Amino acid sequence: MTLRKEDALIGFIGTGVMGKGMAANLMKAGYKVSVYNRTKAKAQELIEKGAIWKDTIAELAREANVIITMIGYPNDVREAYLGANGIIANARPGSYLIDMTTSSPKLAKEIYEAAKAKNLNALDAPVSGGDVGAREGTLSIMVGGDAQAFEAVKPIFEAMGKNIVLQGGAGAGQYTKMCNQIAIASNMMGVCEAIAYAIKAGLDPNVVLKSIGSGAAGSWSLNNLVPRMLAGNFEPGFYIKHFIKDMKIALESAKEMGLKTPGLELALSLYEELARRGEEDSGTQALFKYYID
């Protein structure tokens, strides 16, 4: 049974690069939204648009019946959900808990079980599409959890994304996002090498993009991030430090399954080198600097 819009009281935790756009789209769709972020200034734009500020996660959890998180790292997710002053300890029975952070599949299962014991409905629902997708409401949303809970909050997902798929039980959303990140990791190396090669060959990379962007080599990264690279725009649509976090989660999970991922290992090593150079707060397209510096 779908949760009616007028009955949904959404609490959104994490109003950074991605979360801000996602919460704004929920408000645009007519949902009542309260917000919490460790740095209040990052939520100010949403507050000015009508979001209600909450001083703590516990306060937000007590008053909302749909709680969405879009935060940084698995340890942040663990504290937000499982901590003494966290979501599960304070949420009202029957509430829906939706973690849209890219996090550990193992942790997603742990949160699901802890939530179930408190009569709470937990879904893991990481996203892909970057800052543009978050802002325009076109994210791809990969969901793990119970079908009944998924159907209840699907209209909420539809306010933030266009490609929304229930992948399976708890943790399935995070496993799917790891597939996404593994594909991107090697693709980003290929994209950067191709454009660096074009420049070295004396070609105009913008003209090269017109040919290869619509062919077999075409990809989201090629068509959306190469223009930023060529413009010298390395602002984060997605932070390098967060991509490193994702790749480490994927690598750990792959090793648990006995799967070899040499492309992922190489991509991680290149991004870690960039982080050592002080690029951890740059966007993932800054990998281009590795090839042209």
C-alpha positions in Angstrom: 0.0 0.0 0.0 1.4 3.4 -1.0 2.1 6.0 1.6 0.0 9.0 0.8 1.8 12.2 0.2 -0.3 14.0 2.8 0.7 11.4 5.4 4.4 11.4 4.6 6.6 13.4 7.0 10.0 13.2 5.5 13.2 13.7 7.5 16.3 14.2 5.3 19.7 13.8 6.8 22.7 14.9 4.7 22.3 18.0 2.6 25.6 18.0 0.7 26.2 18.1 -3.0 23.8 15.2 -3.7 21.4 15.5 -0.7 20.6 19.2 -1.3 19.2 18.5 -4.8 17.3 15.4 -3.7 15.6 17.1 -0.8 14.8 20.1 -2.9 13.0 17.8 -5.4 11.0 16.2 -2.6 9.8 19.7 -1.6 9.1 20.6 -5.2 6.9 17.5 -5.4 4.9 18.7 -2.4 6.3 16.7 0.4 6.8 18.1 3.9 10.5 17.9 4.6 12.6 18.5 7.7 16.4 18.4 7.5 19.5 17.8 9.6 23.1 18.2 8.6 26.2 18.4 10.7 27.0 21.8 9.2 23.7 23.8 9.3 25.0 26.3 6.7 24.8 23.5 4.0 21.1 23.2 4.7 20.4 27.0 4.7 19.2 27.0 1.1 16.7 24.3 1.8 15.5 26.0 5.0 14.9 29.2 3.0 12.8 27.2 0.6 10.6 25.9 3.5 12.4 22.9 4.9 12.2 22.6 8.7 15.5 22.5 10.5 16.1 19.9 13.3 18.9 20.2 15.7 19.7 16.5 16.1 19.2 13.2 14.3 17.1 11.9 17.3 14.7 14.9 17.1 14.3 14.4 13.4 13.7 10.6 13.8 11.1 11.1 16.5 9.0 13.5 14.3 9.3 12.0 10.8 7.8 8.8 9.5 10.1 8.5 6.4 13.7 9.1 7.2 16.2 9.4 4.3 20.0 9.5 4.8 22.5 10.7 2.2 25.8 10.9 4.2 29.4 10.2 3.8 31.0 7.0 4.9 29.8 3.6 6.3 30.9 4.6 9.8 28.7 7.7 9.6 25.8 5.5 8.4 26.4 3.1 11.3 26.4 5.9 13.9 23.3 7.6 12.3 21.3 4.4 12.4 22.6 2.2 15.2 24.0 4.8 17.6 22.4 5.4 21.0 21.1 8.7 19.7 20.5 7.5 16.2 17.5 6.7 13.9 16.5 3.2 15.0 16.6 4.1 18.7 14.3 7.1 18.2 12.1 6.4 15.1 8.4 5.7 15.5 7.2 2.1 14.9 6.1 1.6 11.3 8.4 4.3 9.9 10.4 3.9 6.7 14.2 4.2 6.9 15.9 4.8 3.5 19.7 4.9 3.3 20.6 6.4 0.0 24.3 6.6 0.9 26.7 4.4 -1.1 27.7 2.1 1.8 28.5 -1.5 2.7 26.1 -4.3 1.7 27.0 -6.0 5.0 26.0 -2.9 7.0 22.8 -2.6 5.0 21.8 -6.1 6.1 22.7 -5.3 9.7 20.6 -2.1 9.7 17.7 -4.0 8.1 17.7 -6.6 10.9 18.0 -4.0 13.7 15.1 -2.0 12.1 12.9 -5.1 11.7 13.3 -5.9 15.4 11.9 -2.4 16.2 9.0 -2.7 13.7 10.7 -0.4 11.3 11.0 -0.7 7.5 14.6 -0.4 6.2 15.6 0.0 2.6 19.1 0.5 1.1 18.7 2.7 -1.9 22.0 4.1 -3.3 21.9 6.2 -6.4 23.8 7.0 -9.6 23.6 10.1 -11.7 25.8 12.6 -9.9 25.0 16.2 -8.9 23.2 16.8 -12.2 20.9 13.8 -11.6 20.3 14.9 -8.0 19.4 18.4 -9.1 17.2 17.4 -12.0 15.5 14.5 -10.3 16.8 11.9 -12.8 18.8 9.6 -10.6 19.0 5.9 -11.0 17.9 4.4 -7.7 18.9 0.8 -6.8 16.9 -0.6 -4.0 17.3 -3.5 -1.6 14.7 -4.6 1.0 11.1 -5.8 1.3 8.8 -5.3 -1.7 6.0 -4.0 0.5 8.1 -1.3 1.9 9.4 -0.4 -1.6 5.9 -0.1 -3.0 4.9 2.1 -0.1 7.6 4.7 -0.7 8.0 4.4 -4.5 6.3 7.8 -5.1 9.0 9.3 -2.9 11.7 7.7 -5.0 9.9 8.9 -8.1 10.3 12.5 -7.0 14.1 12.0 -7.0 14.8 9.6 -9.8 13.6 8.1 -13.1 15.1 4.6 -13.1 14.0 2.9 -9.9 14.5 -0.8 -9.5 14.0 -3.1 -6.6 17.0 -5.4 -6.9 16.2 -7.9 -4.2 16.4 -8.2 -0.4 18.4 -6.2 2.1 21.8 -5.3 0.8 20.9 -5.8 -2.9 20.8 -2.1 -3.6 24.3 -1.7 -2.2 25.6 -4.7 -4.2 24.1 -3.2 -7.3 25.7 0.2 -6.6 29.1 -1.6 -6.3 28.5 -3.0 -9.8 28.0 0.5 -11.0 31.1 1.8 -9.3 33.3 -1.0 -10.6 32.1 -0.2 -14.1 32.8 3.5 -13.7 36.2 2.9 -12.2 37.7 1.3 -15.3 35.6 3.5 -17.6 37.1 6.6 -16.1 40.6 5.4 -16.8 39.6 4.7 -20.5 37.9 8.1 -20.8 40.9 10.0 -19.5 43.4 8.0 -21.5 41.4 8.5 -24.7 41.2 12.3 -24.3 44.9 12.6 -23.2 45.8 10.5 -26.3 43.7 12.8 -28.6 45.5 15.9 -27.2 49.0 14.3 -27.7 48.0 13.4 -31.2 47.3 17.0 -32.0 43.5 16.6 -32.3 40.9 18.9 -31.0 39.4 16.8 -28.1 36.0 18.6 -28.4 35.8 17.5 -32.0 36.9 14.0 -31.1 34.1 13.8 -28.5 31.6 14.5 -31.2 32.6 11.3 -33.0 33.3 8.9 -30.2 30.6 10.1 -27.8 27.8 8.7 -29.9 29.5 5.5 -30.9 30.4 2.3 -29.2 32.7 4.1 -26.8 29.9 6.4 -25.6 29.3 6.6 -21.9 27.8 8.9 -19.3 31.4 9.7 -18.1 32.6 10.5 -21.6 29.7 12.7 -22.5 29.2 14.5 -19.2 32.6 14.7 -17.6 35.0 15.3 -20.6 33.5 18.8 -21.2 34.3 19.6 -17.6 37.8 18.2 -17.9 38.5 20.3 -21.0 37.1 23.4 -19.4 39.4 22.9 -16.4 36.3 22.4 -14.2 37.2 19.9 -11.5 34.5 20.9 -9.0 32.9 17.8 -7.4 29.7 16.3 -8.8 31.1 13.4 -6.9 34.1 13.7 -4.6 37.3 11.7 -5.2 37.4 10.9 -1.5 33.9 9.3 -1.7 34.8 7.4 -4.8 37.8 6.0 -3.1 35.5 4.9 -0.2 33.2 3.2 -2.7 36.0 1.4 -4.5 37.4 0.1 -1.2 33.9 -1.2 -0.3 33.6 -2.9 -3.7 37.1 -4.4 -3.4 36.5 -5.8 0.1 33.2 -7.3 -1.0 34.8 -8.8 -4.2 37.5 -10.4 -2.1 34.9 -11.9 0.2 33.3 -13.5 -2.8 36.7 -14.7 -4.3 36.4 -12.4 -7.3 39.4 -10.9 -9.1 39.0 -7.2 -9.9 42.3 -6.0 -11.4 40.7 -3.0 -13.1 39.2 -1.8 -9.9 42.5 -2.2 -8.1 44.3 -0.1 -10.6 41.7 2.6 -10.6 41.8 2.7 -6.8 45.6 3.1 -6.9 45.4 6.0 -9.3 42.7 7.9 -7.3 44.7 7.3 -4.1 47.7 8.9 -5.8 45.5 11.9 -6.7 44.3 12.1 -3.1 47.9 12.2 -1.9 48.4 15.1 -4.2 45.6 17.0 -2.4 42.8 16.3 -4.9 40.5 14.3 -2.5 37.9 17.1 -2.6 38.0 17.4 -6.4 35.4 15.7 -8.6 36.2 12.3 -10.1 36.9 13.9 -13.5 40.2 15.2 -11.9 41.7 11.8 -12.8 42.4 13.6 -16.1 45.2 15.5 -14.2 47.0 12.2 -13.7 47.5 11.9 -17.4 48.2 15.6 -18.4 50.2 16.9 -15.4 
